[in-house]
Amino acid sequence: MTIPERLDPDPDVPPPLSHDDLGMIIRYAGRVVLLDPDDRVLLMRYVDRPPNGVHWATPGGGLNPGEDYATGALRELAEETGWTDIALLGEVYRWAHMMEYGGRVLRQRERLYLARTSQPRRAITGVQAMHASDGIAAWRWWTLADLDAAAEPIWPLCLASLVRDALARD
């Protein structure tokens, strides 16, 4: 599998705190592009103040110290959905973007992993308090047509292409 390399290489287990060449804090994150049997992708909606603003993103988030990207992606998926039975199928994308987190603007470096659930439009239950504390305002399963027609930003912007590429490899 070819991974689009948008970033300088970084270790699988990044340092707990680092800075870029301009001194900006770098946060490392793992995310899961989770597809259901009908090839819908699960996204979470955030309603943040600028610079993040309102946007949709795949489940995931920041790595804990000493955690590798894949382990962090699965932990975050479990925290945001309650599901611990998902297996990653492989890394599909790397990107970095500027965002606000913890009251600071920083650069977030992310790795995205493909995964599947066997349950169509699998429901998320029992994690409402976590969603409230993490700023997740809503969640839903999106078709490719939904992604193409989205009125609100989706992170990363190329998510529909990533899903199409993954489906073409299946």
Chimera marker file (.cmm) of the C-alpha trace (Angstrom):
<marker_set name="trace">
<marker id="1" x="0.000" y="0.000" z="0.000" r="1" g="1" b="0" radius="0.5"/>
<marker id="2" x="1.345" y="3.420" z="-0.915" r="1" g="1" b="0" radius="0.5"/>
<marker id="3" x="0.957" y="6.080" z="1.727" r="1" g="1" b="0" radius="0.5"/>
<marker id="4" x="0.851" y="9.670" z="0.431" r="1" g="1" b="0" radius="0.5"/>
<marker id="5" x="3.777" y="11.292" z="2.213" r="1" g="1" b="0" radius="0.5"/>
<marker id="6" x="2.796" y="14.867" z="2.953" r="1" g="1" b="0" radius="0.5"/>
<marker id="7" x="5.197" y="15.229" z="5.881" r="1" g="1" b="0" radius="0.5"/>
<marker id="8" x="8.788" y="14.714" z="6.767" r="1" g="1" b="0" radius="0.5"/>
<marker id="9" x="9.145" y="11.251" z="8.276" r="1" g="1" b="0" radius="0.5"/>
<marker id="10" x="8.620" y="11.056" z="12.009" r="1" g="1" b="0" radius="0.5"/>
<marker id="11" x="8.999" y="8.118" z="14.353" r="1" g="1" b="0" radius="0.5"/>
<marker id="12" x="6.129" y="5.712" z="14.986" r="1" g="1" b="0" radius="0.5"/>
<marker id="13" x="6.331" y="6.697" z="18.655" r="1" g="1" b="0" radius="0.5"/>
<marker id="14" x="6.845" y="10.455" z="18.562" r="1" g="1" b="0" radius="0.5"/>
<marker id="15" x="8.327" y="12.445" z="21.435" r="1" g="1" b="0" radius="0.5"/>
<marker id="16" x="5.803" y="13.641" z="24.030" r="1" g="1" b="0" radius="0.5"/>
<marker id="17" x="6.491" y="17.279" z="23.203" r="1" g="1" b="0" radius="0.5"/>
<marker id="18" x="8.267" y="18.823" z="20.273" r="1" g="1" b="0" radius="0.5"/>
<marker id="19" x="8.403" y="22.043" z="18.303" r="1" g="1" b="0" radius="0.5"/>
<marker id="20" x="8.709" y="22.797" z="14.621" r="1" g="1" b="0" radius="0.5"/>
<marker id="21" x="11.399" y="25.020" z="13.095" r="1" g="1" b="0" radius="0.5"/>
<marker id="22" x="9.403" y="28.122" z="13.996" r="1" g="1" b="0" radius="0.5"/>
<marker id="23" x="9.004" y="27.060" z="17.623" r="1" g="1" b="0" radius="0.5"/>
<marker id="24" x="5.344" y="26.068" z="17.270" r="1" g="1" b="0" radius="0.5"/>
<marker id="25" x="4.205" y="23.168" z="19.455" r="1" g="1" b="0" radius="0.5"/>
<marker id="26" x="3.571" y="19.939" z="17.562" r="1" g="1" b="0" radius="0.5"/>
<marker id="27" x="0.785" y="17.634" z="18.720" r="1" g="1" b="0" radius="0.5"/>
<marker id="28" x="0.691" y="14.077" z="17.374" r="1" g="1" b="0" radius="0.5"/>
<marker id="29" x="-2.629" y="12.319" z="16.670" r="1" g="1" b="0" radius="0.5"/>
<marker id="30" x="-4.012" y="9.052" z="15.324" r="1" g="1" b="0" radius="0.5"/>
<marker id="31" x="-7.383" y="8.800" z="13.570" r="1" g="1" b="0" radius="0.5"/>
<marker id="32" x="-9.556" y="6.041" z="12.143" r="1" g="1" b="0" radius="0.5"/>
<marker id="33" x="-11.340" y="6.124" z="8.786" r="1" g="1" b="0" radius="0.5"/>
<marker id="34" x="-14.040" y="3.665" z="9.839" r="1" g="1" b="0" radius="0.5"/>
<marker id="35" x="-16.261" y="2.185" z="7.142" r="1" g="1" b="0" radius="0.5"/>
<marker id="36" x="-19.449" y="0.197" z="7.670" r="1" g="1" b="0" radius="0.5"/>
<marker id="37" x="-20.520" y="-2.691" z="5.350" r="1" g="1" b="0" radius="0.5"/>
<marker id="38" x="-22.223" y="-0.201" z="3.007" r="1" g="1" b="0" radius="0.5"/>
<marker id="39" x="-19.008" y="1.889" z="2.744" r="1" g="1" b="0" radius="0.5"/>
<marker id="40" x="-20.299" y="4.766" z="4.848" r="1" g="1" b="0" radius="0.5"/>
<marker id="41" x="-17.669" y="6.568" z="6.922" r="1" g="1" b="0" radius="0.5"/>
<marker id="42" x="-18.138" y="7.628" z="10.552" r="1" g="1" b="0" radius="0.5"/>
<marker id="43" x="-17.517" y="11.312" z="11.299" r="1" g="1" b="0" radius="0.5"/>
<marker id="44" x="-17.734" y="13.442" z="14.425" r="1" g="1" b="0" radius="0.5"/>
<marker id="45" x="-18.946" y="17.064" z="14.345" r="1" g="1" b="0" radius="0.5"/>
<marker id="46" x="-17.107" y="19.736" z="16.299" r="1" g="1" b="0" radius="0.5"/>
<marker id="47" x="-18.382" y="23.233" z="16.962" r="1" g="1" b="0" radius="0.5"/>
<marker id="48" x="-15.236" y="25.092" z="17.977" r="1" g="1" b="0" radius="0.5"/>
<marker id="49" x="-14.239" y="28.710" z="17.970" r="1" g="1" b="0" radius="0.5"/>
<marker id="50" x="-11.764" y="29.847" z="15.298" r="1" g="1" b="0" radius="0.5"/>
<marker id="51" x="-9.387" y="28.808" z="13.980" r="1" g="1" b="0" radius="0.5"/>
<marker id="52" x="-10.961" y="25.319" z="14.068" r="1" g="1" b="0" radius="0.5"/>
<marker id="53" x="-14.568" y="26.417" z="13.618" r="1" g="1" b="0" radius="0.5"/>
<marker id="54" x="-17.340" y="23.981" z="12.818" r="1" g="1" b="0" radius="0.5"/>
<marker id="55" x="-15.985" y="20.870" z="11.122" r="1" g="1" b="0" radius="0.5"/>
<marker id="56" x="-16.387" y="17.112" z="10.806" r="1" g="1" b="0" radius="0.5"/>
<marker id="57" x="-13.503" y="14.701" z="11.426" r="1" g="1" b="0" radius="0.5"/>
<marker id="58" x="-12.875" y="11.000" z="11.734" r="1" g="1" b="0" radius="0.5"/>
<marker id="59" x="-12.698" y="9.553" z="15.258" r="1" g="1" b="0" radius="0.5"/>
<marker id="60" x="-9.303" y="10.044" z="16.853" r="1" g="1" b="0" radius="0.5"/>
<marker id="61" x="-7.107" y="12.440" z="18.716" r="1" g="1" b="0" radius="0.5"/>
<marker id="62" x="-3.868" y="13.135" z="20.486" r="1" g="1" b="0" radius="0.5"/>
<marker id="63" x="-1.383" y="10.443" z="21.429" r="1" g="1" b="0" radius="0.5"/>
<marker id="64" x="-0.449" y="9.732" z="25.025" r="1" g="1" b="0" radius="0.5"/>
<marker id="65" x="3.272" y="9.853" z="25.936" r="1" g="1" b="0" radius="0.5"/>
<marker id="66" x="5.042" y="6.720" z="24.655" r="1" g="1" b="0" radius="0.5"/>
<marker id="67" x="2.057" y="5.704" z="22.500" r="1" g="1" b="0" radius="0.5"/>
<marker id="68" x="2.433" y="4.900" z="18.809" r="1" g="1" b="0" radius="0.5"/>
<marker id="69" x="0.012" y="6.287" z="16.236" r="1" g="1" b="0" radius="0.5"/>
<marker id="70" x="-1.936" y="3.048" z="15.643" r="1" g="1" b="0" radius="0.5"/>
<marker id="71" x="-2.411" y="2.365" z="19.360" r="1" g="1" b="0" radius="0.5"/>
<marker id="72" x="-3.504" y="5.958" z="19.911" r="1" g="1" b="0" radius="0.5"/>
<marker id="73" x="-5.970" y="5.781" z="17.016" r="1" g="1" b="0" radius="0.5"/>
<marker id="74" x="-7.603" y="2.631" z="18.437" r="1" g="1" b="0" radius="0.5"/>
<marker id="75" x="-7.697" y="4.062" z="21.977" r="1" g="1" b="0" radius="0.5"/>
<marker id="76" x="-9.309" y="7.257" z="20.733" r="1" g="1" b="0" radius="0.5"/>
<marker id="77" x="-11.826" y="5.280" z="18.662" r="1" g="1" b="0" radius="0.5"/>
<marker id="78" x="-12.774" y="3.257" z="21.757" r="1" g="1" b="0" radius="0.5"/>
<marker id="79" x="-13.103" y="6.423" z="23.871" r="1" g="1" b="0" radius="0.5"/>
<marker id="80" x="-15.294" y="8.168" z="21.284" r="1" g="1" b="0" radius="0.5"/>
<marker id="81" x="-17.484" y="5.180" z="20.346" r="1" g="1" b="0" radius="0.5"/>
<marker id="82" x="-17.192" y="2.631" z="23.156" r="1" g="1" b="0" radius="0.5"/>
<marker id="83" x="-16.109" y="0.002" z="20.598" r="1" g="1" b="0" radius="0.5"/>
<marker id="84" x="-13.092" y="-2.166" z="21.375" r="1" g="1" b="0" radius="0.5"/>
<marker id="85" x="-13.627" y="-4.777" z="18.648" r="1" g="1" b="0" radius="0.5"/>
<marker id="86" x="-12.271" y="-2.798" z="15.675" r="1" g="1" b="0" radius="0.5"/>
<marker id="87" x="-9.007" y="-3.788" z="13.962" r="1" g="1" b="0" radius="0.5"/>
<marker id="88" x="-6.958" y="-1.409" z="11.871" r="1" g="1" b="0" radius="0.5"/>
<marker id="89" x="-6.397" y="-2.448" z="8.241" r="1" g="1" b="0" radius="0.5"/>
<marker id="90" x="-3.471" y="-0.143" z="7.551" r="1" g="1" b="0" radius="0.5"/>
<marker id="91" x="-2.310" y="3.430" z="7.375" r="1" g="1" b="0" radius="0.5"/>
<marker id="92" x="-3.846" y="5.428" z="4.527" r="1" g="1" b="0" radius="0.5"/>
<marker id="93" x="-2.761" y="9.046" z="4.993" r="1" g="1" b="0" radius="0.5"/>
<marker id="94" x="-0.520" y="11.493" z="6.837" r="1" g="1" b="0" radius="0.5"/>
<marker id="95" x="-1.072" y="15.213" z="7.116" r="1" g="1" b="0" radius="0.5"/>
<marker id="96" x="-0.428" y="18.221" z="9.300" r="1" g="1" b="0" radius="0.5"/>
<marker id="97" x="-2.585" y="21.247" z="9.979" r="1" g="1" b="0" radius="0.5"/>
<marker id="98" x="-2.823" y="24.242" z="12.260" r="1" g="1" b="0" radius="0.5"/>
<marker id="99" x="-5.494" y="24.093" z="14.931" r="1" g="1" b="0" radius="0.5"/>
<marker id="100" x="-6.380" y="25.313" z="18.395" r="1" g="1" b="0" radius="0.5"/>
<marker id="101" x="-6.096" y="22.834" z="21.225" r="1" g="1" b="0" radius="0.5"/>
<marker id="102" x="-5.981" y="23.497" z="24.956" r="1" g="1" b="0" radius="0.5"/>
<marker id="103" x="-6.146" y="27.247" z="24.437" r="1" g="1" b="0" radius="0.5"/>
<marker id="104" x="-3.120" y="27.314" z="22.091" r="1" g="1" b="0" radius="0.5"/>
<marker id="105" x="-2.693" y="27.301" z="18.346" r="1" g="1" b="0" radius="0.5"/>
<marker id="106" x="-0.428" y="24.438" z="17.374" r="1" g="1" b="0" radius="0.5"/>
<marker id="107" x="0.518" y="22.175" z="14.496" r="1" g="1" b="0" radius="0.5"/>
<marker id="108" x="-1.118" y="18.751" z="14.613" r="1" g="1" b="0" radius="0.5"/>
<marker id="109" x="0.539" y="15.866" z="12.752" r="1" g="1" b="0" radius="0.5"/>
<marker id="110" x="-1.890" y="13.037" z="12.071" r="1" g="1" b="0" radius="0.5"/>
<marker id="111" x="-1.816" y="9.513" z="10.722" r="1" g="1" b="0" radius="0.5"/>
<marker id="112" x="-5.101" y="8.042" z="9.501" r="1" g="1" b="0" radius="0.5"/>
<marker id="113" x="-5.837" y="4.313" z="9.519" r="1" g="1" b="0" radius="0.5"/>
<marker id="114" x="-8.528" y="2.425" z="7.638" r="1" g="1" b="0" radius="0.5"/>
<marker id="115" x="-10.840" y="0.088" z="9.575" r="1" g="1" b="0" radius="0.5"/>
<marker id="116" x="-14.219" y="-1.586" z="9.144" r="1" g="1" b="0" radius="0.5"/>
<marker id="117" x="-17.160" y="-2.510" z="11.309" r="1" g="1" b="0" radius="0.5"/>
<marker id="118" x="-19.503" y="-5.331" z="10.324" r="1" g="1" b="0" radius="0.5"/>
<marker id="119" x="-22.578" y="-3.467" z="11.577" r="1" g="1" b="0" radius="0.5"/>
<marker id="120" x="-24.355" y="-1.046" z="9.210" r="1" g="1" b="0" radius="0.5"/>
<marker id="121" x="-24.723" y="2.440" z="10.704" r="1" g="1" b="0" radius="0.5"/>
<marker id="122" x="-23.510" y="1.104" z="14.030" r="1" g="1" b="0" radius="0.5"/>
<marker id="123" x="-24.922" y="3.160" z="16.886" r="1" g="1" b="0" radius="0.5"/>
<marker id="124" x="-22.761" y="4.934" z="19.438" r="1" g="1" b="0" radius="0.5"/>
<marker id="125" x="-24.111" y="4.721" z="22.981" r="1" g="1" b="0" radius="0.5"/>
<marker id="126" x="-22.834" y="5.301" z="26.495" r="1" g="1" b="0" radius="0.5"/>
<marker id="127" x="-20.192" y="7.909" z="25.663" r="1" g="1" b="0" radius="0.5"/>
<marker id="128" x="-22.278" y="11.087" z="25.772" r="1" g="1" b="0" radius="0.5"/>
<marker id="129" x="-20.299" y="12.544" z="28.702" r="1" g="1" b="0" radius="0.5"/>
<marker id="130" x="-17.047" y="11.968" z="26.836" r="1" g="1" b="0" radius="0.5"/>
<marker id="131" x="-18.467" y="13.656" z="23.733" r="1" g="1" b="0" radius="0.5"/>
<marker id="132" x="-19.551" y="16.650" z="25.797" r="1" g="1" b="0" radius="0.5"/>
<marker id="133" x="-16.139" y="16.999" z="27.435" r="1" g="1" b="0" radius="0.5"/>
<marker id="134" x="-14.286" y="16.540" z="24.125" r="1" g="1" b="0" radius="0.5"/>
<marker id="135" x="-16.453" y="18.980" z="22.181" r="1" g="1" b="0" radius="0.5"/>
<marker id="136" x="-18.113" y="16.378" z="19.937" r="1" g="1" b="0" radius="0.5"/>
<marker id="137" x="-21.498" y="17.903" z="19.099" r="1" g="1" b="0" radius="0.5"/>
<marker id="138" x="-22.816" y="15.112" z="16.855" r="1" g="1" b="0" radius="0.5"/>
<marker id="139" x="-21.837" y="12.017" z="14.906" r="1" g="1" b="0" radius="0.5"/>
<marker id="140" x="-23.156" y="10.355" z="11.767" r="1" g="1" b="0" radius="0.5"/>
<marker id="141" x="-22.388" y="7.887" z="9.003" r="1" g="1" b="0" radius="0.5"/>
<marker id="142" x="-21.648" y="9.537" z="5.648" r="1" g="1" b="0" radius="0.5"/>
<marker id="143" x="-21.935" y="8.112" z="2.125" r="1" g="1" b="0" radius="0.5"/>
<marker id="144" x="-19.484" y="9.209" z="-0.551" r="1" g="1" b="0" radius="0.5"/>
<marker id="145" x="-22.238" y="11.375" z="-2.027" r="1" g="1" b="0" radius="0.5"/>
<marker id="146" x="-22.713" y="12.986" z="1.405" r="1" g="1" b="0" radius="0.5"/>
<marker id="147" x="-18.971" y="13.731" z="1.595" r="1" g="1" b="0" radius="0.5"/>
<marker id="148" x="-19.010" y="15.247" z="-1.891" r="1" g="1" b="0" radius="0.5"/>
<marker id="149" x="-21.983" y="17.486" z="-1.016" r="1" g="1" b="0" radius="0.5"/>
<marker id="150" x="-20.896" y="18.500" z="2.500" r="1" g="1" b="0" radius="0.5"/>
<marker id="151" x="-21.755" y="22.080" z="3.419" r="1" g="1" b="0" radius="0.5"/>
<marker id="152" x="-19.387" y="22.104" z="6.422" r="1" g="1" b="0" radius="0.5"/>
<marker id="153" x="-15.646" y="21.435" z="6.291" r="1" g="1" b="0" radius="0.5"/>
<marker id="154" x="-14.422" y="17.859" z="6.657" r="1" g="1" b="0" radius="0.5"/>
<marker id="155" x="-10.896" y="17.172" z="7.951" r="1" g="1" b="0" radius="0.5"/>
<marker id="156" x="-8.889" y="16.198" z="6.017" r="1" g="1" b="0" radius="0.5"/>
<marker id="157" x="-10.335" y="17.872" z="2.956" r="1" g="1" b="0" radius="0.5"/>
<marker id="158" x="-9.341" y="14.880" z="0.805" r="1" g="1" b="0" radius="0.5"/>
<marker id="159" x="-11.329" y="12.347" z="2.882" r="1" g="1" b="0" radius="0.5"/>
<marker id="160" x="-13.691" y="11.385" z="0.034" r="1" g="1" b="0" radius="0.5"/>
<marker id="161" x="-10.674" y="10.615" z="-2.178" r="1" g="1" b="0" radius="0.5"/>
<marker id="162" x="-9.070" y="8.568" z="0.603" r="1" g="1" b="0" radius="0.5"/>
<marker id="163" x="-12.236" y="6.483" z="0.952" r="1" g="1" b="0" radius="0.5"/>
<marker id="164" x="-12.516" y="6.016" z="-2.818" r="1" g="1" b="0" radius="0.5"/>
<marker id="165" x="-8.867" y="4.910" z="-2.996" r="1" g="1" b="0" radius="0.5"/>
<marker id="166" x="-9.407" y="2.456" z="-0.124" r="1" g="1" b="0" radius="0.5"/>
<marker id="167" x="-12.486" y="0.990" z="-1.814" r="1" g="1" b="0" radius="0.5"/>
<marker id="168" x="-10.632" y="0.639" z="-5.116" r="1" g="1" b="0" radius="0.5"/>
<marker id="169" x="-7.985" y="-1.472" z="-3.326" r="1" g="1" b="0" radius="0.5"/>
<marker id="170" x="-10.589" y="-3.769" z="-1.701" r="1" g="1" b="0" radius="0.5"/>
<link id1="1" id2="2" r="1" g="1" b="0" radius="0.2"/>
<link id1="2" id2="3" r="1" g="1" b="0" radius="0.2"/>
<link id1="3" id2="4" r="1" g="1" b="0" radius="0.2"/>
<link id1="4" id2="5" r="1" g="1" b="0" radius="0.2"/>
<link id1="5" id2="6" r="1" g="1" b="0" radius="0.2"/>
<link id1="6" id2="7" r="1" g="1" b="0" radius="0.2"/>
<link id1="7" id2="8" r="1" g="1" b="0" radius="0.2"/>
<link id1="8" id2="9" r="1" g="1" b="0" radius="0.2"/>
<link id1="9" id2="10" r="1" g="1" b="0" radius="0.2"/>
<link id1="10" id2="11" r="1" g="1" b="0" radius="0.2"/>
<link id1="11" id2="12" r="1" g="1" b="0" radius="0.2"/>
<link id1="12" id2="13" r="1" g="1" b="0" radius="0.2"/>
<link id1="13" id2="14" r="1" g="1" b="0" radius="0.2"/>
<link id1="14" id2="15" r="1" g="1" b="0" radius="0.2"/>
<link id1="15" id2="16" r="1" g="1" b="0" radius="0.2"/>
<link id1="16" id2="17" r="1" g="1" b="0" radius="0.2"/>
<link id1="17" id2="18" r="1" g="1" b="0" radius="0.2"/>
<link id1="18" id2="19" r="1" g="1" b="0" radius="0.2"/>
<link id1="19" id2="20" r="1" g="1" b="0" radius="0.2"/>
<link id1="20" id2="21" r="1" g="1" b="0" radius="0.2"/>
<link id1="21" id2="22" r="1" g="1" b="0" radius="0.2"/>
<link id1="22" id2="23" r="1" g="1" b="0" radius="0.2"/>
<link id1="23" id2="24" r="1" g="1" b="0" radius="0.2"/>
<link id1="24" id2="25" r="1" g="1" b="0" radius="0.2"/>
<link id1="25" id2="26" r="1" g="1" b="0" radius="0.2"/>
<link id1="26" id2="27" r="1" g="1" b="0" radius="0.2"/>
<link id1="27" id2="28" r="1" g="1" b="0" radius="0.2"/>
<link id1="28" id2="29" r="1" g="1" b="0" radius="0.2"/>
<link id1="29" id2="30" r="1" g="1" b="0" radius="0.2"/>
<link id1="30" id2="31" r="1" g="1" b="0" radius="0.2"/>
<link id1="31" id2="32" r="1" g="1" b="0" radius="0.2"/>
<link id1="32" id2="33" r="1" g="1" b="0" radius="0.2"/>
<link id1="33" id2="34" r="1" g="1" b="0" radius="0.2"/>
<link id1="34" id2="35" r="1" g="1" b="0" radius="0.2"/>
<link id1="35" id2="36" r="1" g="1" b="0" radius="0.2"/>
<link id1="36" id2="37" r="1" g="1" b="0" radius="0.2"/>
<link id1="37" id2="38" r="1" g="1" b="0" radius="0.2"/>
<link id1="38" id2="39" r="1" g="1" b="0" radius="0.2"/>
<link id1="39" id2="40" r="1" g="1" b="0" radius="0.2"/>
<link id1="40" id2="41" r="1" g="1" b="0" radius="0.2"/>
<link id1="41" id2="42" r="1" g="1" b="0" radius="0.2"/>
<link id1="42" id2="43" r="1" g="1" b="0" radius="0.2"/>
<link id1="43" id2="44" r="1" g="1" b="0" radius="0.2"/>
<link id1="44" id2="45" r="1" g="1" b="0" radius="0.2"/>
<link id1="45" id2="46" r="1" g="1" b="0" radius="0.2"/>
<link id1="46" id2="47" r="1" g="1" b="0" radius="0.2"/>
<link id1="47" id2="48" r="1" g="1" b="0" radius="0.2"/>
<link id1="48" id2="49" r="1" g="1" b="0" radius="0.2"/>
<link id1="49" id2="50" r="1" g="1" b="0" radius="0.2"/>
<link id1="50" id2="51" r="1" g="1" b="0" radius="0.2"/>
<link id1="51" id2="52" r="1" g="1" b="0" radius="0.2"/>
<link id1="52" id2="53" r="1" g="1" b="0" radius="0.2"/>
<link id1="53" id2="54" r="1" g="1" b="0" radius="0.2"/>
<link id1="54" id2="55" r="1" g="1" b="0" radius="0.2"/>
<link id1="55" id2="56" r="1" g="1" b="0" radius="0.2"/>
<link id1="56" id2="57" r="1" g="1" b="0" radius="0.2"/>
<link id1="57" id2="58" r="1" g="1" b="0" radius="0.2"/>
<link id1="58" id2="59" r="1" g="1" b="0" radius="0.2"/>
<link id1="59" id2="60" r="1" g="1" b="0" radius="0.2"/>
<link id1="60" id2="61" r="1" g="1" b="0" radius="0.2"/>
<link id1="61" id2="62" r="1" g="1" b="0" radius="0.2"/>
<link id1="62" id2="63" r="1" g="1" b="0" radius="0.2"/>
<link id1="63" id2="64" r="1" g="1" b="0" radius="0.2"/>
<link id1="64" id2="65" r="1" g="1" b="0" radius="0.2"/>
<link id1="65" id2="66" r="1" g="1" b="0" radius="0.2"/>
<link id1="66" id2="67" r="1" g="1" b="0" radius="0.2"/>
<link id1="67" id2="68" r="1" g="1" b="0" radius="0.2"/>
<link id1="68" id2="69" r="1" g="1" b="0" radius="0.2"/>
<link id1="69" id2="70" r="1" g="1" b="0" radius="0.2"/>
<link id1="70" id2="71" r="1" g="1" b="0" radius="0.2"/>
<link id1="71" id2="72" r="1" g="1" b="0" radius="0.2"/>
<link id1="72" id2="73" r="1" g="1" b="0" radius="0.2"/>
<link id1="73" id2="74" r="1" g="1" b="0" radius="0.2"/>
<link id1="74" id2="75" r="1" g="1" b="0" radius="0.2"/>
<link id1="75" id2="76" r="1" g="1" b="0" radius="0.2"/>
<link id1="76" id2="77" r="1" g="1" b="0" radius="0.2"/>
<link id1="77" id2="78" r="1" g="1" b="0" radius="0.2"/>
<link id1="78" id2="79" r="1" g="1" b="0" radius="0.2"/>
<link id1="79" id2="80" r="1" g="1" b="0" radius="0.2"/>
<link id1="80" id2="81" r="1" g="1" b="0" radius="0.2"/>
<link id1="81" id2="82" r="1" g="1" b="0" radius="0.2"/>
<link id1="82" id2="83" r="1" g="1" b="0" radius="0.2"/>
<link id1="83" id2="84" r="1" g="1" b="0" radius="0.2"/>
<link id1="84" id2="85" r="1" g="1" b="0" radius="0.2"/>
<link id1="85" id2="86" r="1" g="1" b="0" radius="0.2"/>
<link id1="86" id2="87" r="1" g="1" b="0" radius="0.2"/>
<link id1="87" id2="88" r="1" g="1" b="0" radius="0.2"/>
<link id1="88" id2="89" r="1" g="1" b="0" radius="0.2"/>
<link id1="89" id2="90" r="1" g="1" b="0" radius="0.2"/>
<link id1="90" id2="91" r="1" g="1" b="0" radius="0.2"/>
<link id1="91" id2="92" r="1" g="1" b="0" radius="0.2"/>
<link id1="92" id2="93" r="1" g="1" b="0" radius="0.2"/>
<link id1="93" id2="94" r="1" g="1" b="0" radius="0.2"/>
<link id1="94" id2="95" r="1" g="1" b="0" radius="0.2"/>
<link id1="95" id2="96" r="1" g="1" b="0" radius="0.2"/>
<link id1="96" id2="97" r="1" g="1" b="0" radius="0.2"/>
<link id1="97" id2="98" r="1" g="1" b="0" radius="0.2"/>
<link id1="98" id2="99" r="1" g="1" b="0" radius="0.2"/>
<link id1="99" id2="100" r="1" g="1" b="0" radius="0.2"/>
<link id1="100" id2="101" r="1" g="1" b="0" radius="0.2"/>
<link id1="101" id2="102" r="1" g="1" b="0" radius="0.2"/>
<link id1="102" id2="103" r="1" g="1" b="0" radius="0.2"/>
<link id1="103" id2="104" r="1" g="1" b="0" radius="0.2"/>
<link id1="104" id2="105" r="1" g="1" b="0" radius="0.2"/>
<link id1="105" id2="106" r="1" g="1" b="0" radius="0.2"/>
<link id1="106" id2="107" r="1" g="1" b="0" radius="0.2"/>
<link id1="107" id2="108" r="1" g="1" b="0" radius="0.2"/>
<link id1="108" id2="109" r="1" g="1" b="0" radius="0.2"/>
<link id1="109" id2="110" r="1" g="1" b="0" radius="0.2"/>
<link id1="110" id2="111" r="1" g="1" b="0" radius="0.2"/>
<link id1="111" id2="112" r="1" g="1" b="0" radius="0.2"/>
<link id1="112" id2="113" r="1" g="1" b="0" radius="0.2"/>
<link id1="113" id2="114" r="1" g="1" b="0" radius="0.2"/>
<link id1="114" id2="115" r="1" g="1" b="0" radius="0.2"/>
<link id1="115" id2="116" r="1" g="1" b="0" radius="0.2"/>
<link id1="116" id2="117" r="1" g="1" b="0" radius="0.2"/>
<link id1="117" id2="118" r="1" g="1" b="0" radius="0.2"/>
<link id1="118" id2="119" r="1" g="1" b="0" radius="0.2"/>
<link id1="119" id2="120" r="1" g="1" b="0" radius="0.2"/>
<link id1="120" id2="121" r="1" g="1" b="0" radius="0.2"/>
<link id1="121" id2="122" r="1" g="1" b="0" radius="0.2"/>
<link id1="122" id2="123" r="1" g="1" b="0" radius="0.2"/>
<link id1="123" id2="124" r="1" g="1" b="0" radius="0.2"/>
<link id1="124" id2="125" r="1" g="1" b="0" radius="0.2"/>
<link id1="125" id2="126" r="1" g="1" b="0" radius="0.2"/>
<link id1="126" id2="127" r="1" g="1" b="0" radius="0.2"/>
<link id1="127" id2="128" r="1" g="1" b="0" radius="0.2"/>
<link id1="128" id2="129" r="1" g="1" b="0" radius="0.2"/>
<link id1="129" id2="130" r="1" g="1" b="0" radius="0.2"/>
<link id1="130" id2="131" r="1" g="1" b="0" radius="0.2"/>
<link id1="131" id2="132" r="1" g="1" b="0" radius="0.2"/>
<link id1="132" id2="133" r="1" g="1" b="0" radius="0.2"/>
<link id1="133" id2="134" r="1" g="1" b="0" radius="0.2"/>
<link id1="134" id2="135" r="1" g="1" b="0" radius="0.2"/>
<link id1="135" id2="136" r="1" g="1" b="0" radius="0.2"/>
<link id1="136" id2="137" r="1" g="1" b="0" radius="0.2"/>
<link id1="137" id2="138" r="1" g="1" b="0" radius="0.2"/>
<link id1="138" id2="139" r="1" g="1" b="0" radius="0.2"/>
<link id1="139" id2="140" r="1" g="1" b="0" radius="0.2"/>
<link id1="140" id2="141" r="1" g="1" b="0" radius="0.2"/>
<link id1="141" id2="142" r="1" g="1" b="0" radius="0.2"/>
<link id1="142" id2="143" r="1" g="1" b="0" radius="0.2"/>
<link id1="143" id2="144" r="1" g="1" b="0" radius="0.2"/>
<link id1="144" id2="145" r="1" g="1" b="0" radius="0.2"/>
<link id1="145" id2="146" r="1" g="1" b="0" radius="0.2"/>
<link id1="146" id2="147" r="1" g="1" b="0" radius="0.2"/>
<link id1="147" id2="148" r="1" g="1" b="0" radius="0.2"/>
<link id1="148" id2="149" r="1" g="1" b="0" radius="0.2"/>
<link id1="149" id2="150" r="1" g="1" b="0" radius="0.2"/>
<link id1="150" id2="151" r="1" g="1" b="0" radius="0.2"/>
<link id1="151" id2="152" r="1" g="1" b="0" radius="0.2"/>
<link id1="152" id2="153" r="1" g="1" b="0" radius="0.2"/>
<link id1="153" id2="154" r="1" g="1" b="0" radius="0.2"/>
<link id1="154" id2="155" r="1" g="1" b="0" radius="0.2"/>
<link id1="155" id2="156" r="1" g="1" b="0" radius="0.2"/>
<link id1="156" id2="157" r="1" g="1" b="0" radius="0.2"/>
<link id1="157" id2="158" r="1" g="1" b="0" radius="0.2"/>
<link id1="158" id2="159" r="1" g="1" b="0" radius="0.2"/>
<link id1="159" id2="160" r="1" g="1" b="0" radius="0.2"/>
<link id1="160" id2="161" r="1" g="1" b="0" radius="0.2"/>
<link id1="161" id2="162" r="1" g="1" b="0" radius="0.2"/>
<link id1="162" id2="163" r="1" g="1" b="0" radius="0.2"/>
<link id1="163" id2="164" r="1" g="1" b="0" radius="0.2"/>
<link id1="164" id2="165" r="1" g="1" b="0" radius="0.2"/>
<link id1="165" id2="166" r="1" g="1" b="0" radius="0.2"/>
<link id1="166" id2="167" r="1" g="1" b="0" radius="0.2"/>
<link id1="167" id2="168" r="1" g="1" b="0" radius="0.2"/>
<link id1="168" id2="169" r="1" g="1" b="0" radius="0.2"/>
<link id1="169" id2="170" r="1" g="1" b="0" radius="0.2"/>
</marker_set>
